Amino acid sequence: MRTMEEQITTNKRDSIILVGIVSVTLVALFYLFAQVYDPSLVFVFLIIAVILSTLGTIASYWYSDKIVLSVTKTREPTPIEQAHLSNVVEGLAIAAGIPAPRFVIIADEVNLNAFATGRDPNHAVLAVTSALLKVMSREELEGVIAHEMSHIENYDIRFSSMVAVLVGIIVIASQIFLRSMWFSGGNRDRKGGNVIFLVIGIILAILAPIFTQLIQLAVSRQREYLADSSGAYLTRNPNGLASALEKIKNHNTNTKVNGAVSHLYFVNPFLPKNAESLFATHPPIDERIKRLREM
């Protein structure tokens, strides 16, 4: 069995590979677009693809926390919430060997959830729902915070934000291409070779967003398992996190969350608590509990 350090190294390597796959897919899409619209503009289209990929990566790196918090209903903690969270966050940050992240409150009085965002441990933000603070015991709260602290320590927060932006660019580019084909009725003057590129372009435009999302989700699931085990290591108490997951399993309902940030949450905010889906960003809660109980 791999050690925790080996799993973290593997995940960081996979992150680089995934970003590379998404970037290559974007370039391939724009190359096909150029072949369909005007082959003489291939170079221009490729330059645009590289610029979009580069700008998207830079923007998501430097402003990921602001982007995520802007689409979630967060607020600053009250003095009571501040006191309730400070000791837990600061203690776990010391255990993890990272700076204590700034924390904010998600205005949700029903669902128990949390997420972390930012580009690195020195610029991380931890967000928890107001319901989580009210319902969880100290032991359970430590388990959830330790899980999110592990995402920060393992640089998962940087990866998730960067890939989300790149995948979003691919989805937008694919939609523009498909809609332009739809409105033009496919009646542009094209020679035989361009028809082939048109067919390939339509197929790739349809499959590219699905393909890149599937890879992203598969890696996200593995990262959740790793954050569970890393969090249990920080607290030396896997039962605290397992108990928190059991409480969430019996308590949470589907909630209104922006789909672009749903994969950042501690548990999936969309699907029913025990649902398994090809497009699920999180592994089943029952499997997470089982693994923790076996530690």
C-alpha positions as MATLAB code, in Angstrom:
seq = 'MRTMEEQITTNKRDSIILVGIVSVTLVALFYLFAQVYDPSLVFVFLIIAVILSTLGTIASYWYSDKIVLSVTKTREPTPIEQAHLSNVVEGLAIAAGIPAPRFVIIADEVNLNAFATGRDPNHAVLAVTSALLKVMSREELEGVIAHEMSHIENYDIRFSSMVAVLVGIIVIASQIFLRSMWFSGGNRDRKGGNVIFLVIGIILAILAPIFTQLIQLAVSRQREYLADSSGAYLTRNPNGLASALEKIKNHNTNTKVNGAVSHLYFVNPFLPKNAESLFATHPPIDERIKRLREM';
ca = [
       0.000    0.000    0.000;
       1.239    3.489   -0.842;
       2.294    5.829    1.921;
       0.504    9.148    2.293;
       3.548   11.016    0.903;
       3.551    8.802   -2.194;
      -0.148    9.438   -2.772;
       0.374   13.192   -2.494;
       3.263   13.033   -4.973;
       1.124   10.993   -7.368;
      -1.749   13.469   -7.117;
       0.547   16.436   -7.814;
       1.940   14.640  -10.867;
      -1.585   13.827  -12.074;
      -2.539   17.478  -11.618;
       0.178   18.572  -14.037;
      -0.837   15.869  -16.512;
      -4.499   16.901  -16.286;
      -3.748   20.579  -16.883;
      -1.635   19.508  -19.872;
      -4.468   17.377  -21.279;
      -6.948   20.230  -20.948;
      -4.542   22.676  -22.621;
      -3.818   20.300  -25.511;
      -7.555   19.695  -25.965;
      -8.158   23.431  -26.150;
      -5.444   23.849  -28.790;
      -6.860   20.908  -30.794;
     -10.333   22.456  -30.690;
      -9.111   25.798  -31.992;
      -7.072   24.078  -34.720;
     -10.195   22.301  -35.954;
     -12.199   25.509  -35.728;
      -9.639   27.202  -37.969;
      -9.739   24.365  -40.488;
     -13.520   24.655  -40.709;
     -13.782   28.447  -40.902;
     -10.583   29.499  -42.699;
      -7.454   27.261  -42.887;
      -5.324   30.333  -43.596;
      -6.046   31.519  -40.032;
      -4.772   28.387  -38.286;
      -1.835   30.243  -36.743;
      -4.109   33.009  -35.449;
      -6.511   30.486  -33.897;
      -3.642   28.641  -32.211;
      -2.308   31.893  -30.769;
      -5.775   32.651  -29.386;
      -5.949   29.168  -27.810;
      -2.565   29.583  -26.131;
      -3.468   33.071  -24.886;
      -6.802   31.881  -23.453;
      -5.167   28.903  -21.758;
      -2.383   31.061  -20.313;
      -4.653   33.878  -19.134;
      -7.110   31.397  -17.627;
      -4.335   29.657  -15.724;
      -2.831   32.926  -14.459;
      -6.216   34.360  -13.436;
      -7.238   31.202  -11.590;
      -3.859   31.059   -9.830;
      -3.855   34.604   -8.488;
      -7.580   35.200   -7.932;
      -9.065   31.754   -7.242;
     -10.172   32.624   -3.703;
     -11.900   35.837   -4.810;
     -13.585   34.069   -7.741;
     -14.916   31.247   -5.562;
     -16.073   33.480   -2.701;
     -17.803   35.815   -5.152;
     -20.179   33.053   -6.274;
     -20.932   31.748   -2.761;
     -22.921   33.461   -0.045;
     -20.148   34.008    2.494;
     -19.813   36.536    5.301;
     -17.354   37.345    8.046;
     -17.835   35.326   11.269;
     -19.546   36.807   14.302;
     -17.445   37.127   17.514;
     -19.000   33.889   18.835;
     -18.301   32.026   15.578;
     -14.802   33.485   15.512;
     -14.073   32.180   18.994;
     -15.654   28.794   18.199;
     -13.510   28.268   15.125;
     -10.230   29.944   16.068;
      -8.918   27.321   18.462;
      -9.788   24.437   16.141;
      -8.323   26.073   13.030;
      -5.161   27.328   14.715;
      -4.491   24.023   16.455;
      -4.874   21.992   13.260;
      -2.786   24.492   11.292;
       0.042   23.988   13.775;
      -0.325   20.213   13.443;
      -0.230   20.504    9.638;
       2.719   22.899    9.715;
       0.962   25.581    7.663;
      -0.303   29.112    8.428;
      -3.804   29.272    9.885;
      -6.139   30.131    6.974;
      -8.623   32.996    7.078;
     -12.123   31.654    7.586;
     -15.556   32.854    6.539;
     -19.115   31.640    7.067;
     -21.399   30.289    4.315;
     -24.926   31.606    4.898;
     -26.649   28.208    4.973;
     -28.729   27.288    8.017;
     -29.710   23.856    6.687;
     -26.820   21.959    5.124;
     -23.626   20.870    6.832;
     -20.709   21.601    4.536;
     -17.374   23.358    4.107;
     -14.701   24.074    1.521;
     -11.231   25.582    1.198;
      -9.916   27.763   -1.599;
      -6.842   29.803   -2.506;
      -3.604   29.355   -4.435;
      -1.396   27.988   -1.627;
      -1.284   27.531    2.173;
      -0.175   31.157    2.615;
      -3.252   32.474    0.769;
      -5.931   29.984    1.772;
      -9.499   30.671    2.858;
     -11.652   28.197    4.785;
     -15.450   28.454    4.522;
     -17.966   26.563    6.672;
     -21.751   26.710    6.746;
     -23.453   28.268    9.729;
     -25.395   25.015   10.102;
     -22.155   23.037   10.440;
     -21.040   25.140   13.395;
     -24.362   24.673   15.155;
     -24.791   20.917   14.637;
     -21.297   19.426   14.848;
     -19.631   18.479   18.110;
     -16.071   19.666   18.788;
     -14.676   16.279   17.717;
     -16.715   16.243   14.495;
     -15.852   19.848   13.671;
     -12.157   19.043   14.075;
     -12.588   16.147   11.634;
     -14.183   18.364    8.964;
     -11.673   21.205    9.415;
      -8.774   18.725    9.323;
     -10.106   17.358    6.011;
     -10.158   20.868    4.517;
      -6.779   21.655    6.057;
      -5.418   18.632    4.221;
      -6.732   20.009    0.926;
      -4.785   23.190    1.694;
      -1.637   21.334    2.764;
      -1.740   19.060   -0.314;
      -2.279   22.008   -2.717;
      -5.600   20.536   -3.864;
      -7.159   24.005   -3.704;
      -4.822   25.360   -6.389;
      -5.416   22.411   -8.700;
      -9.208   22.499   -8.407;
      -9.442   26.207   -9.203;
      -7.051   26.122  -12.162;
      -8.639   23.107  -13.842;
     -12.156   24.479  -13.279;
     -11.241   27.595  -15.263;
      -9.566   25.628  -18.085;
     -12.472   23.208  -18.397;
     -14.831   26.172  -18.403;
     -12.938   27.715  -21.322;
     -13.233   24.455  -23.267;
     -16.976   24.269  -22.601;
     -17.454   27.868  -23.776;
     -15.343   27.320  -26.895;
     -17.241   24.128  -27.739;
     -20.598   25.831  -27.295;
     -19.587   28.747  -29.533;
     -18.526   26.332  -32.276;
     -21.662   24.181  -32.046;
     -24.016   27.173  -31.911;
     -22.326   28.788  -34.897;
     -22.791   25.552  -36.848;
     -26.428   25.399  -35.793;
     -27.258   28.983  -36.786;
     -25.325   28.782  -40.052;
     -27.125   25.564  -40.931;
     -23.818   24.070  -42.064;
     -24.239   25.807  -45.442;
     -20.936   27.634  -45.635;
     -18.910   27.116  -48.775;
     -16.532   24.344  -47.852;
     -14.392   22.025  -49.885;
     -14.279   18.277  -49.359;
     -11.362   18.381  -46.910;
     -13.083   20.946  -44.724;
     -16.178   18.784  -44.433;
     -14.059   16.115  -42.761;
     -12.636   18.684  -40.350;
     -16.191   19.920  -39.709;
     -17.373   16.442  -38.696;
     -14.305   15.885  -36.508;
     -14.735   19.337  -34.990;
     -18.381   18.735  -34.087;
     -17.560   15.370  -32.507;
     -14.651   16.812  -30.518;
     -16.692   19.869  -29.490;
     -19.353   17.563  -28.052;
     -16.997   15.084  -26.389;
     -14.206   17.380  -25.164;
     -16.133   18.959  -22.236;
     -17.402   15.537  -21.142;
     -13.968   13.940  -21.416;
     -12.150   16.675  -19.496;
     -14.828   16.741  -16.801;
     -14.662   12.964  -16.333;
     -10.912   13.125  -15.798;
     -11.326   16.021  -13.389;
     -14.004   14.211  -11.393;
     -12.026   10.974  -11.216;
      -9.039   12.814   -9.776;
     -11.314   14.773   -7.423;
     -12.689   11.557   -5.901;
      -9.214   10.267   -5.157;
      -8.319   13.591   -3.585;
     -11.316   13.325   -1.252;
     -10.130    9.932   -0.023;
      -6.632   11.333    0.474;
      -7.963   14.364    2.371;
      -9.998   12.036    4.617;
      -6.933    9.967    5.519;
      -4.716   13.060    5.867;
      -7.327   14.720    8.071;
      -7.569   11.652   10.287;
      -3.774   11.695   10.564;
      -3.824   15.335   11.713;
      -6.396   14.739   14.460;
      -5.208   11.188   15.262;
      -8.926   10.433   15.430;
     -10.591    9.000   12.281;
     -13.803    8.424   14.256;
     -14.397   12.179   14.553;
     -14.490   12.599   10.772;
     -16.481    9.387   10.304;
     -19.052   10.607   12.830;
     -19.301   13.959   11.009;
     -19.945   12.157    7.708;
     -22.640   10.004    9.332;
     -24.351   13.113   10.679;
     -24.172   14.767    7.242;
     -25.531   11.604    5.594;
     -28.634   11.718    7.795;
     -29.075   15.477    7.741;
     -28.245   17.083    4.399;
     -30.548   17.719    1.456;
     -29.778   19.039   -2.026;
     -28.845   22.697   -1.891;
     -28.486   25.606   -4.307;
     -24.786   25.873   -5.118;
     -23.032   27.211   -8.189;
     -21.967   24.161  -10.209;
     -18.565   25.682  -10.909;
     -17.566   25.355   -7.247;
     -19.529   22.266   -6.175;
     -16.447   20.036   -6.386;
     -14.713   22.138   -3.704;
     -17.186   21.214   -0.980;
     -16.568   18.696    1.802;
     -19.504   16.602    0.569;
     -21.376   16.782   -2.735;
     -24.031   19.528   -2.335;
     -26.144   18.280   -5.258;
     -26.676   14.518   -5.271;
     -28.711   12.539   -2.750;
     -26.561   11.479    0.187;
     -25.866    7.915   -0.987;
     -26.028    8.407   -4.748;
     -23.254    7.087   -6.942;
     -22.851    8.750  -10.310;
     -20.292    8.867  -13.096;
     -20.400   12.649  -12.792;
     -20.194   12.765   -8.978;
     -17.324   14.913   -7.721;
     -17.190   13.019   -4.427;
     -16.985    9.332   -3.520;
     -20.015    7.791   -1.757;
     -20.308    8.842    1.885;
     -20.764    5.226    3.005;
     -17.447    4.242    1.410;
     -15.675    7.192    3.035;
     -17.083    6.213    6.435;
     -16.088    2.585    5.908;
     -12.479    3.497    5.093;
     -12.231    5.779    8.115;
     -13.661    3.136   10.467;
     -11.062    0.685    9.200;
      -8.142    2.999    9.982;
];
